[in-house]
Amino acid sequence: MRPLYKGLILALIHILLVSSLGGKLLIDRSRLPRIWIPTAPVDPELPIRGRYIRLLVEADASRLAVKVATSAKTWVHVNFQAENGKLLALPATASDGVAAYLTGSGAAARIQTVDPMACFIPEHVPDPSRRAPDEELWVEVTVPHKGPPRPIRIGVKKAGVLTPLELN
């Protein structure tokens, strides 16, 4: 077989692999629950990866049975679930859960993921993580059965009104 044909076959295999991943994510986005959650920006940009915002995921942890001192952070593994427009953290094992910190207990318990999620933004768009004091940064996410939520788009909540940002 000629090298040109080998190269074309390899290119076709790569295109099929990337397309299958893109198709899986599109199917998940249409099938899995989508919710808006409040978030906090961590780091606006890394020169190697381009412009992006690292966002910490916070969730309601009132269903976890772990007891924590009010000032302490406890390392736990959780899976996320969307219920009634809220992101809930449920207990998981270390092999199939997302690493997170638990603070508080009872109804005030909150979970914050250890690894922030990355939302990539175009070069020409102003940094959406820089907000006025009366504005909150929110992110719409897809909530898979296992693993961390996947970001879809960013929005700003001001005076109780959530407005998605046009970042294209």
C-alpha positions, 0 to 999 in steps of 0.5 A: 500500500502506498504511503499516501493511502496509509496517511489518508486512512490514518486521517480518516480514523482520527476524524472518526474518533474526534467525531464520535466524541463530539457526537457523544457530548451532543447526545449527552447535552440533549439527554442529560439534565441541564441547570444553572449553578452559581460559580466563582472564577479562579484563574482567568488564563493560562498562556499554554492553553489560551483564554479560559476561565476556571470555575469552581463548582459548588453544590448542596451537600445536605444529603451527605452523612459526613459530620464536619466541624463548622470551620473544617474542610473534609475531603470527600468523593461525590457524584452530582445530581440535578434535582428541582433546578439545584445541583446536589452532591451524593456520596460516592466511592473514591473510584467513581466519584469526584474529589471535593471539599465539604464544609458545614453540616446539615442544611448548611453543608456545601460541596466545592470541587477540588479541580475547577472546570474550564470554560474557554473564551474567544480572544476578542471577548472581555474577561467575563469573570471580572464582574461588578460587586452587585453581579454574580457569575453563573454557569449552565452545566450538563450533569452526567451520571458520573464525573463533574458537571460539564460547562455549556455557557456562562451567565450573569445574575444581577438583581435576580435576573439571570442573563446568558453572556454572548461570548462568540 
